[in-house]
């Protein structure tokens, strides 16, 4: 009987690990790579160049690296993106850096910094999201606001935090299972 319990527990761990790895297959994009989310100093088109060199799929995550209080991120309609206004905002501003945005829908998505004239100086990003994701369907993503954005890492969009929690949980369960199998 104990061997059956051990097989079931280790089998469940294997399935959980496989599902976790499947979910983690989504791509995390650091917006602007090494420059982060700032006013581009040399090239007002820096973010459009960055976006054109990559592909974005449903389930991918955009990470806007910025200092809290210096910048923010707001998803807007194309008209607001072009005019650098918040008139047609989608959701609310993400004010805590780094900000994580899960791309939940296909199509064009537009993001701006709403502080001062930073958008007009080039701190804005447009990405086109395709639906041919190799990972889970958008229904498997954690709940998010209307724009598919998350203002805090606890909403399930932070890759390193989720991995650390999963690793700790898996280690605990594996230790208990091994103790049950060895001592019984």
C-alpha positions, 0 to 999 in steps of 0.5 A, a space after each residue: 500500500 505504501 508503494 502505491 502512495 509513493 507512486 501516486 505522490 511522485 506521479 503528481 509531482 511529475 505532472 505538476 512540474 510538467 504543467 509548470 514548465 509548460 506555463 513558464 514557456 511564455 516569453 518575458 520581454 524586457 522593454 527596451 532591453 538594457 535601456 529600460 523604460 526611460 526617455 530615450 536620449 538619442 533616438 525618439 524611435 528607440 522603442 519602435 525599433 526595439 519592438 520591430 526586432 521581436 515577436 510578441 504572442 498571447 501569454 507573453 509578458 512585457 516588463 517595463 523597468 523603471 524607477 517608481 515615481 520617475 515613470 509610469 506605463 499606461 495602455 491607450 488607444 491608438 489615437 491617444 498613443 499618436 497624440 500622447 494623451 490619456 484621453 482613451 486610456 485602457 485600464 489605469 496607470 502602472 506606477 510601481 516599477 518594474 511593471 509587468 503586462 501580460 499580453 492577453 489578446 491579439 492585435 495592436 497594443 499601445 503604451 505610453 509614459 504619462 509623466 510630463 512630456 516624456 511620451 512626446 520625447 519618445 517614451 512610448 511603445 506599440 506592439 503587435 501581438 499574434 495568437 500563435 502562442 506555444 503556451 497555454 491559452 489566455 484563459 489559463 493566465 492569472 486574472 488581470 485588469 481590462 488591459 491585461 496588465 498587472 501592477 504588482 508582482 503578486 498577481 502571478 506575472 513575475 517569472 522569478 517569484 513564481 519560480 521561487 514559490 513553486 520550487 519551495 513548494 515542490 521541495 517541501 512536498 517531495 521531502 514529505 513524500 520521501 519521508 513517508 516512503 522511507 519510514 513506512 
